[in-house]
Amino acid sequence: MNTESARFIDLPRVNDRRGNLTFVENDRQIPFTIQRVYYLYDVPGGETRAGHALASTKQFLIAASGSFDVNLDDGRTKRKFSLNRSYFGLYVPPMLWRELDNFSSGAVCLALVSSLYDPSEYYRDYSEFCKARSNSDDLPALEP
């Protein structure tokens, strides 16, 4: 996977004068079955969240409220995605280093995840992540 495989996905919107509704259903709007949901909130100004890569887990991130940036890195290319609407989200495939920052006041990051929490899935050291990418048969080799 590389940063080009990450992409925005529009979610369905049901507009109503009383308020709008957006929904996500397994394997319909996002390309995986949801096994876990978590959300980040009350992130202090200037703080960064994530700072890791996941070996095989897929994620779909939504700005349920407010806004924040998702910075993705495949070891060669870096891309920044700004999330600021609750009717679209960002699909993040496995083996991309991710950092979330620039949280607005009151921002809520909703994460839909393809697997249950497993600490062995995480690369928390960037150099180990790059080494794993370089050693994988399924991933393009990285230059040192």
DOLO-11179 format. One record per residue: x, y, z of N, C-alpha, C in turn; residue in three letters. Coordinates in Angstrom, 3 decimals, decimal comma, always signed. Each point is the difference from the previous one (the first is absolute). Last residue first. Layout:
BEGIN
+----------+----------+----------+----------+----------+----------+----------+----------+----------+--------+
:      n.X :      n.Y :      n.Z :     ca.X :     ca.Y :     ca.Z :      c.X :      c.Y :      c.Z : residu :
+----------+----------+----------+----------+----------+----------+----------+----------+----------+--------+
:        X :        Y :        Z :        X :        Y :        Z :        X :        Y :        Z :    ALA :
...
+----------+----------+----------+----------+----------+----------+----------+----------+----------+--------+
END
This chain:
BEGIN
+----------+----------+----------+----------+----------+----------+----------+----------+----------+--------+
:      n.X :      n.Y :      n.Z :     ca.X :     ca.Y :     ca.Z :      c.X :      c.Y :      c.Z : residu :
+----------+----------+----------+----------+----------+----------+----------+----------+----------+--------+
:  +16,756 :   +3,508 :   +1,330 :   +0,414 :   +0,340 :   +1,366 :   +0,006 :   +1,489 :   +0,253 :    PRO :
:   -3,482 :   -2,286 :   -3,423 :   +1,408 :   +0,364 :   -0,012 :   +0,410 :   +0,396 :   +1,411 :    GLU :
:   -3,919 :   -3,575 :   -1,165 :   +0,282 :   +1,392 :   +0,307 :   +1,494 :   +0,246 :   -0,096 :    LEU :
:   -3,594 :   -3,772 :   -2,405 :   +1,168 :   +0,262 :   +0,843 :   +0,195 :   +1,501 :   +0,183 :    ALA :
:   -4,893 :   -2,214 :   -0,802 :   +1,178 :   +0,437 :   -0,742 :   +1,141 :   +0,313 :   +0,949 :    PRO :
:   -3,646 :   -3,695 :   +1,340 :   +0,137 :   +1,441 :   -0,055 :   +1,231 :   +0,384 :   -0,801 :    LEU :
:   -1,320 :   -4,528 :   +1,091 :   -1,217 :   +0,604 :   -0,550 :   +0,118 :   +1,499 :   -0,198 :    ASP :
:   +3,403 :   -2,807 :   +2,023 :   -0,132 :   -0,403 :   -1,400 :   -1,164 :   +0,706 :   -0,662 :    ASP :
:   +2,976 :   +1,900 :   +4,264 :   -1,246 :   -0,666 :   -0,384 :   -0,006 :   -0,322 :   -1,479 :    SER :
:   +3,392 :   +2,518 :   +2,617 :   +0,150 :   -1,452 :   +0,037 :   -1,229 :   -0,760 :   -0,477 :    ASN :
:   +0,236 :   +4,833 :   +0,374 :   +1,084 :   -0,396 :   -0,898 :   +0,125 :   -1,513 :   -0,104 :    SER :
:   -3,090 :   +1,895 :   +3,062 :   -0,435 :   +0,266 :   -1,384 :   +1,054 :   -0,474 :   -0,982 :    ARG :
:   +1,073 :   -0,218 :   +4,538 :   -1,026 :   -0,994 :   -0,329 :   -0,495 :   +0,190 :   -1,428 :    ALA :
:   +2,991 :   +3,201 :   +1,685 :   +0,689 :   -1,287 :   -0,169 :   -1,001 :   -1,083 :   -0,410 :    LYS :
:   -1,698 :   +4,205 :   +1,157 :   +0,696 :   +0,063 :   -1,294 :   +0,726 :   -1,309 :   -0,299 :    CYS :
:   -2,034 :   +0,373 :   +4,242 :   -1,021 :   +0,020 :   -1,051 :   +0,667 :   -0,015 :   -1,383 :    PHE :
:   +2,753 :   +0,550 :   +3,696 :   -0,459 :   -1,404 :   -0,089 :   -1,076 :   -0,143 :   -1,085 :    GLU :
:   +1,516 :   +4,325 :   +0,991 :   +1,058 :   -0,738 :   -0,693 :   -0,361 :   -1,482 :   -0,127 :    SER :
:   -2,944 :   +2,880 :   +2,437 :   -0,002 :   +0,278 :   -1,435 :   +1,069 :   -0,793 :   -0,755 :    TYR :
:   -2,701 :   -1,446 :   +4,454 :   +1,300 :   +0,584 :   -0,300 :   +0,101 :   +0,154 :   -1,513 :    ASP :
:   -3,726 :   -2,080 :   +1,917 :   +0,037 :   +1,281 :   +0,709 :   +1,337 :   +0,726 :   -0,193 :    ARG :
:   -3,441 :   -3,962 :   -2,157 :   +1,380 :   +0,458 :   -0,129 :   +0,019 :   +1,382 :   +0,640 :    TYR :
:   -3,764 :   -4,201 :   +0,690 :   +0,491 :   +1,371 :   -0,049 :   +1,504 :   +0,084 :   -0,245 :    TYR :
:   -2,906 :   -3,983 :   +0,751 :   -0,280 :   +0,584 :   -1,310 :   +0,728 :   +1,321 :   -0,220 :    GLU :
:   -0,176 :   -2,526 :   +4,185 :   +1,042 :   -0,499 :   -0,903 :   -0,175 :   +0,523 :   -1,429 :    SER :
:   -3,181 :   +0,938 :   +3,598 :   +1,224 :   +0,795 :   +0,065 :   +1,109 :   -0,477 :   -0,943 :    PRO :
:   -5,378 :   -0,250 :   -0,463 :   +1,081 :   -0,966 :   +0,170 :   +1,310 :   +0,780 :   +0,006 :    ASP :
:   -5,859 :   +0,648 :   -0,269 :   +1,292 :   +0,533 :   +0,430 :   +0,993 :   -1,128 :   +0,241 :    TYR :
:   -3,788 :   -0,882 :   -3,591 :   +0,019 :   +0,292 :   +1,424 :   +1,389 :   +0,508 :   +0,378 :    LEU :
:   -1,638 :   +0,802 :   -5,036 :   +0,395 :   -1,089 :   +0,917 :   -0,133 :   +0,450 :   +1,446 :    SER :
:   -0,986 :   +2,821 :   -3,910 :   -0,247 :   -1,336 :   -0,540 :   +0,364 :   -1,145 :   +0,943 :    SER :
:   -1,855 :   +5,325 :   +0,932 :   +1,217 :   -0,793 :   -0,126 :   -0,342 :   -1,437 :   -0,398 :    VAL :
:   -1,556 :   +5,602 :   +0,577 :   -0,588 :   -1,309 :   -0,256 :   +1,142 :   -0,895 :   -0,434 :    LEU :
:   -0,330 :   +4,983 :   +2,731 :   +0,781 :   -0,997 :   -0,743 :   -0,776 :   -1,309 :   -0,081 :    ALA :
:   -0,576 :   +5,703 :   +1,036 :   -0,644 :   -1,300 :   +0,101 :   +0,774 :   -0,972 :   -0,885 :    LEU :
:   +0,941 :   +4,963 :   +2,457 :   +0,430 :   -0,908 :   -1,061 :   -0,622 :   -1,360 :   +0,265 :    CYS :
:   -1,025 :   +5,369 :   +1,528 :   -0,161 :   -1,412 :   +0,338 :   +0,392 :   -0,806 :   -1,229 :    VAL :
:   +0,537 :   +5,479 :   +2,138 :   +0,086 :   -1,020 :   -1,048 :   -0,184 :   -1,399 :   +0,580 :    ALA :
:   +0,120 :   +4,563 :   +2,212 :   -1,191 :   -0,839 :   -0,049 :   +0,025 :   -1,081 :   -1,055 :    GLY :
:   +3,294 :   +3,818 :   -0,877 :   -0,661 :   -0,099 :   +1,295 :   -1,283 :   -0,823 :   -0,156 :    SER :
:   +3,704 :   -1,128 :   -3,525 :   -0,740 :   +1,196 :   +0,384 :   -0,596 :   -0,210 :   +1,391 :    SER :
:   +4,534 :   -2,362 :   -2,095 :   -1,369 :   -0,200 :   +0,482 :   -0,629 :   +1,344 :   +0,339 :    PHE :
:   +4,516 :   -1,612 :   -2,016 :   -0,786 :   +1,174 :   -0,362 :   -1,471 :   -0,157 :   +0,380 :    ASN :
:   +2,614 :   -4,569 :   -0,708 :   +0,327 :   +1,251 :   +0,675 :   -0,959 :   +1,097 :   -0,437 :    ASP :
:   +1,687 :   -5,659 :   -0,386 :   -1,153 :   +0,890 :   -0,031 :   +0,358 :   +1,251 :   +0,779 :    LEU :
:   +2,705 :   -4,272 :   -2,706 :   +0,004 :   +0,956 :   +1,096 :   -1,187 :   +0,924 :   -0,199 :    GLU :
:   +2,194 :   -5,086 :   -2,041 :   -0,995 :   +1,047 :   +0,096 :   +0,216 :   +0,864 :   +1,224 :    ARG :
:   +2,189 :   -3,974 :   -3,760 :   +0,243 :   +0,732 :   +1,236 :   -1,002 :   +1,148 :   +0,049 :    TRP :
:   -0,786 :   -4,654 :   -2,609 :   +0,271 :   +1,412 :   -0,211 :   +0,191 :   +0,632 :   +1,371 :    LEU :
:   -1,335 :   -4,720 :   -0,942 :   +1,404 :   +0,320 :   -0,262 :   +0,221 :   +1,419 :   -0,515 :    MET :
:   -5,032 :   -1,827 :   -0,505 :   +1,104 :   -0,405 :   +0,878 :   +1,344 :   +0,535 :   -0,479 :    PRO :
:   -4,291 :   +2,890 :   -1,415 :   +0,383 :   -1,408 :   -0,086 :   +1,150 :   -0,333 :   +0,952 :    PRO :
:   -3,972 :   +3,830 :   +0,000 :   +1,438 :   -0,139 :   +0,233 :   +0,343 :   -1,496 :   -0,042 :    VAL :
:   -4,196 :   +3,757 :   -1,441 :   +0,406 :   -1,399 :   +0,081 :   +1,519 :   -0,051 :   +0,123 :    TYR :
:   -3,554 :   +4,063 :   +1,284 :   +1,252 :   -0,389 :   -0,644 :   +0,261 :   -1,479 :   +0,239 :    LEU :
:   -4,812 :   +3,165 :   -0,333 :   +1,075 :   -0,459 :   +0,871 :   +1,191 :   -0,423 :   -0,826 :    GLY :
:   -5,154 :   +2,996 :   +0,078 :   +1,021 :   -0,745 :   -0,733 :   +1,098 :   -0,380 :   +0,998 :    PHE :
:   -3,834 :   +2,454 :   +1,404 :   -0,592 :   -0,830 :   -1,045 :   +1,038 :   -0,564 :   -0,975 :    TYR :
:   +0,658 :   +3,155 :   +3,805 :   -0,384 :   -1,313 :   +0,521 :   -0,600 :   -0,913 :   -1,058 :    SER :
:   +3,960 :   +4,016 :   -0,266 :   -1,433 :   -0,208 :   -0,195 :   -0,354 :   -1,417 :   +0,444 :    ARG :
:   +4,528 :   +1,715 :   -0,137 :   -0,748 :   +1,094 :   +0,610 :   -1,505 :   -0,075 :   -0,216 :    ASN :
:   +5,521 :   -2,045 :   -0,823 :   -1,368 :   -0,467 :   +0,233 :   -0,754 :   +1,094 :   +0,739 :    LEU :
:   +4,675 :   -0,523 :   -3,242 :   -0,735 :   +0,782 :   +0,992 :   -1,425 :   -0,517 :   +0,082 :    SER :
:   +5,099 :   -2,031 :   -1,525 :   -1,425 :   +0,023 :   -0,281 :   -0,677 :   +0,801 :   +1,112 :    PHE :
:   +5,298 :   -0,919 :   -2,259 :   -0,844 :   +0,539 :   +1,064 :   -1,444 :   +0,048 :   -0,484 :    LYS :
:   +4,855 :   -2,936 :   -1,216 :   -1,191 :   +0,715 :   -0,451 :   -0,790 :   +0,466 :   +1,210 :    ARG :
:   +5,212 :   -2,202 :   -1,773 :   -0,866 :   +0,478 :   +1,075 :   -1,165 :   +0,753 :   -0,627 :    LYS :
:   +3,958 :   -3,985 :   -1,524 :   -0,884 :   +1,101 :   -0,337 :   -0,858 :   +0,353 :   +1,206 :    THR :
:   +3,311 :   -3,367 :   +0,442 :   +0,526 :   +0,767 :   -1,125 :   -0,786 :   +1,280 :   -0,227 :    ARG :
:   -1,145 :   -2,998 :   +3,446 :   +1,441 :   -0,166 :   +0,050 :   +0,698 :   +0,751 :   -1,117 :    GLY :
:   -4,708 :   +0,182 :   +0,833 :   +0,284 :   -1,389 :   -0,351 :   +1,494 :   -0,300 :   +0,037 :    ASP :
:   -3,816 :   +3,613 :   +2,318 :   +1,372 :   -0,147 :   -0,471 :   +0,225 :   -1,474 :   -0,305 :    ASP :
:   -4,051 :   +4,118 :   +1,483 :   +0,360 :   -1,383 :   -0,316 :   +1,360 :   -0,037 :   -0,667 :    LEU :
:   -3,457 :   +3,326 :   +3,184 :   +1,245 :   -0,025 :   -0,757 :   +0,418 :   -1,446 :   -0,189 :    ASN :
:   -4,638 :   +3,006 :   +1,280 :   +0,593 :   -1,329 :   +0,048 :   +1,207 :   +0,022 :   -0,931 :    VAL :
:   -3,148 :   +3,982 :   +2,819 :   +0,764 :   -0,471 :   -1,152 :   +0,534 :   -1,400 :   +0,266 :    ASP :
:   -4,638 :   +2,862 :   +1,841 :   +1,372 :   -0,405 :   +0,312 :   +0,652 :   -0,460 :   -1,288 :    PHE :
:   -5,048 :   +2,329 :   +2,358 :   +0,909 :   -0,341 :   -1,091 :   +1,363 :   -0,414 :   +0,550 :    SER :
:   -5,641 :   +0,244 :   +1,717 :   +1,210 :   +0,786 :   -0,147 :   +0,849 :   -0,473 :   -1,165 :    GLY :
:   -3,124 :   -3,695 :   +1,480 :   -0,204 :   +1,387 :   +0,400 :   +1,323 :   +0,741 :   -0,181 :    SER :
:   -0,308 :   -4,307 :   -1,576 :   -1,392 :   +0,016 :   +0,448 :   -0,397 :   +1,400 :   +0,451 :    ALA :
:   +3,722 :   -1,980 :   -3,297 :   -0,092 :   +1,135 :   +0,920 :   -1,468 :   +0,108 :   +0,396 :    ALA :
:   +2,548 :   -4,603 :   -1,599 :   -1,023 :   +1,005 :   -0,273 :   +0,149 :   +1,124 :   +1,017 :    ILE :
:   +2,701 :   -4,761 :   -2,198 :   -0,033 :   +1,097 :   +0,955 :   -0,994 :   +1,060 :   -0,454 :    LEU :
:   +1,481 :   -5,487 :   -0,606 :   -0,760 :   +1,038 :   -0,667 :   -0,219 :   +1,095 :   +1,032 :    PHE :
:   +3,605 :   -4,557 :   -0,745 :   -0,777 :   +0,958 :   +0,775 :   -0,765 :   +0,937 :   -0,927 :    GLN :
:   +2,846 :   -5,218 :   +0,370 :   -0,504 :   +1,109 :   -0,813 :   -0,811 :   +0,924 :   +0,906 :    LYS :
:   +4,166 :   -3,890 :   +0,913 :   -1,279 :   +0,618 :   +0,340 :   -0,311 :   +1,172 :   -0,916 :    THR :
:   +4,103 :   -2,761 :   +0,292 :   -1,022 :   -0,498 :   -0,921 :   -1,370 :   +0,629 :   +0,224 :    SER :
:   +4,150 :   +1,696 :   +2,183 :   +0,490 :   -1,020 :   -0,929 :   -1,056 :   -0,456 :   -1,006 :    ALA :
:   +0,512 :   +4,966 :   +2,258 :   -0,650 :   -1,271 :   +0,334 :   +0,337 :   -1,029 :   -1,077 :    LEU :
:   +2,379 :   +4,826 :   +2,197 :   -0,554 :   -0,680 :   -1,170 :   -0,601 :   -1,306 :   +0,490 :    ALA :
:   +1,117 :   +5,125 :   +2,524 :   +0,252 :   -1,426 :   -0,154 :   -0,517 :   -0,464 :   -1,365 :    HIS :
:   -0,873 :   +4,278 :   +2,476 :   +1,441 :   -0,192 :   +0,021 :   +0,353 :   -1,474 :   -0,055 :    GLY :
:   -4,500 :   +2,655 :   +1,858 :   +0,440 :   -1,124 :   -0,832 :   +1,517 :   -0,108 :   +0,088 :    ALA :
:   -1,890 :   +4,824 :   +1,116 :   -0,425 :   -1,346 :   +0,369 :   +0,496 :   -0,993 :   -1,047 :    ARG :
:   +1,268 :   +5,313 :   +1,981 :   -0,049 :   -0,935 :   -1,117 :   -0,419 :   -1,357 :   +0,534 :    THR :
:   -0,516 :   +5,581 :   +1,767 :   +0,365 :   -1,411 :   +0,204 :   -0,149 :   -0,796 :   -1,296 :    GLU :
:   -1,175 :   +4,767 :   +0,722 :   +1,403 :   -0,257 :   -0,284 :   +0,433 :   -1,448 :   +0,161 :    GLY :
:   -4,342 :   +1,508 :   +2,612 :   +0,590 :   +0,730 :   -1,114 :   +1,479 :   -0,311 :   -0,144 :    GLY :
:   -3,062 :   -3,730 :   +2,335 :   +0,477 :   +1,370 :   +0,269 :   +0,638 :   +0,628 :   -1,237 :    PRO :
:   -3,967 :   -3,690 :   +0,131 :   +1,428 :   +0,051 :   -0,304 :   +0,471 :   +1,445 :   +0,233 :    VAL :
:   -4,532 :   -2,331 :   +0,545 :   +0,689 :   +0,815 :   +1,006 :   +1,516 :   +0,007 :   -0,217 :    ASP :
:   -2,018 :   -4,070 :   -2,423 :   -0,645 :   +1,272 :   +0,299 :   +0,773 :   +0,709 :   +1,102 :    TYR :
:   -0,488 :   -4,774 :   -3,483 :   +0,924 :   +0,899 :   +0,694 :   -0,718 :   +1,325 :   +0,210 :    LEU :
:   -1,809 :   -5,412 :   -0,837 :   +0,041 :   +1,404 :   -0,364 :   +0,959 :   +0,759 :   +0,891 :    TYR :
:   -1,545 :   -5,355 :   -2,118 :   +0,466 :   +0,840 :   +1,104 :   -0,035 :   +1,444 :   -0,454 :    TYR :
:   -1,540 :   -5,492 :   -1,442 :   -0,232 :   +1,430 :   -0,164 :   +0,608 :   +0,698 :   +1,205 :    VAL :
:   +0,179 :   -5,169 :   -2,814 :   +0,221 :   +0,841 :   +1,176 :   -0,287 :   +1,447 :   -0,377 :    ARG :
:   -0,573 :   -3,552 :   -3,101 :   +0,166 :   -0,841 :   +1,183 :   +0,112 :   +0,825 :   +1,287 :    GLN :
:   -1,856 :   +0,339 :   -5,540 :   +0,388 :   +0,710 :   +1,221 :   +0,038 :   -0,987 :   +1,170 :    ILE :
:   +0,905 :   -0,891 :   -5,383 :   -0,988 :   -0,214 :   +1,051 :   +0,511 :   +0,632 :   +1,284 :    THR :
:   +1,338 :   +1,847 :   -5,034 :   +0,299 :   -1,040 :   +0,972 :   -1,169 :   -0,130 :   +0,982 :    PHE :
:   +0,702 :   +3,599 :   -3,532 :   +0,426 :   -1,280 :   -0,567 :   +0,445 :   -1,046 :   +1,022 :    PRO :
:   -3,995 :   +4,072 :   +0,111 :   +1,439 :   -0,138 :   +0,206 :   +0,428 :   -1,419 :   -0,379 :    ILE :
:   -4,506 :   +1,246 :   -0,543 :   +0,651 :   +1,276 :   -0,277 :   +1,519 :   -0,085 :   +0,140 :    GLN :
:   -2,261 :   -4,125 :   +0,548 :   -0,739 :   +0,740 :   -1,035 :   +0,696 :   +1,313 :   -0,331 :    ARG :
:   +1,175 :   -3,465 :   +3,489 :   +0,323 :   -0,417 :   -1,371 :   -0,769 :   +0,744 :   -1,088 :    ASP :
:   -1,953 :   +0,848 :   +4,739 :   +1,105 :   -0,919 :   -0,284 :   +0,079 :   -0,344 :   -1,480 :    ASN :
:   -2,137 :   +4,662 :   +1,313 :   -0,387 :   -1,396 :   +0,152 :   +1,183 :   -0,884 :   -0,407 :    GLU :
:   -1,349 :   +5,434 :   +1,547 :   +1,021 :   -0,887 :   -0,546 :   -0,470 :   -1,426 :   +0,277 :    VAL :
:   -2,325 :   +5,452 :   -0,243 :   +0,167 :   -1,348 :   +0,545 :   +1,128 :   -0,738 :   -0,702 :    PHE :
:   -2,634 :   +5,201 :   +1,154 :   +0,964 :   -0,731 :   -0,826 :   +0,204 :   -1,360 :   +0,647 :    THR :
:   -3,637 :   +4,558 :   +0,195 :   +0,414 :   -1,309 :   +0,488 :   +0,969 :   -0,598 :   -1,008 :    LEU :
:   -2,246 :   +5,260 :   +1,628 :   +0,405 :   -0,990 :   -0,990 :   +0,474 :   -1,284 :   +0,663 :    ASN :
:   -3,807 :   +3,946 :   +1,476 :   +1,386 :   -0,432 :   +0,185 :   +0,312 :   -1,137 :   -0,949 :    GLY :
:   -4,143 :   +2,357 :   -0,004 :   +0,205 :   -0,184 :   +1,445 :   +1,431 :   -0,379 :   +0,336 :    ARG :
:   -1,609 :   +0,485 :   -4,514 :   -0,029 :   +1,320 :   +0,626 :   +0,253 :   -0,078 :   +1,503 :    ARG :
:   +2,099 :   -3,555 :   -3,382 :   -1,299 :   +0,216 :   +0,626 :   +0,044 :   +1,358 :   +0,684 :    ASP :
:   +3,026 :   -3,814 :   -3,328 :   -0,240 :   +1,383 :   +0,406 :   -1,424 :   +0,142 :   +0,519 :    ASN :
:   +3,717 :   -4,005 :   -0,561 :   -1,442 :   +0,168 :   -0,036 :   -0,265 :   +1,389 :   +0,555 :    VAL :
:   +4,509 :   -2,626 :   -2,222 :   -0,589 :   +1,067 :   +0,813 :   -1,497 :   +0,000 :   -0,210 :    ARG :
:   +4,707 :   -3,501 :   -0,682 :   -1,362 :   +0,420 :   -0,328 :   -0,475 :   +1,099 :   +0,954 :    PRO :
:   +5,230 :   -0,327 :   -1,053 :   -0,995 :   -0,799 :   +0,698 :   -1,398 :   +0,485 :   -0,373 :    LEU :
:   +5,255 :   +0,102 :   -2,364 :   -1,222 :   +0,711 :   +0,370 :   -0,967 :   -0,972 :   +0,655 :    ASP :
:   +5,470 :   -0,224 :   -0,169 :   -1,218 :   -0,691 :   -0,412 :   -1,183 :   +0,819 :   +0,494 :    ILE :
:   +5,768 :   +0,501 :   -0,978 :   -1,250 :   +0,474 :   +0,580 :   -1,143 :   -0,839 :   -0,540 :    PHE :
:   +5,051 :   -2,041 :   +0,349 :   -0,916 :   +0,828 :   -0,789 :   -1,200 :   +0,454 :   +0,822 :    ARG :
:   +5,204 :   -2,949 :   -0,572 :   -0,918 :   +0,661 :   +0,930 :   -0,909 :   +0,910 :   -0,811 :    ALA :
:   +3,488 :   -2,192 :   -2,173 :   -1,112 :   -0,921 :   +0,246 :   -0,961 :   +0,520 :   +1,077 :    SER :
:   +4,111 :   +2,238 :   -1,292 :   -1,008 :   +0,137 :   -1,062 :   -1,195 :   -0,924 :   +0,225 :    GLU :
:   +3,949 :   -0,074 :   +2,777 :   -0,931 :   +1,071 :   +0,364 :   -1,075 :   +0,209 :   -1,058 :    THR :
:   +1,912 :   -4,873 :   +0,250 :   +0,678 :   +1,281 :   +0,042 :   -1,040 :   +1,081 :   +0,284 :    ASN :
:   +0,790 :   -5,819 :   +0,343 :   -0,830 :   +1,185 :   +0,000 :   +0,874 :   +1,247 :   +0,000 :    MET :
+----------+----------+----------+----------+----------+----------+----------+----------+----------+--------+
END
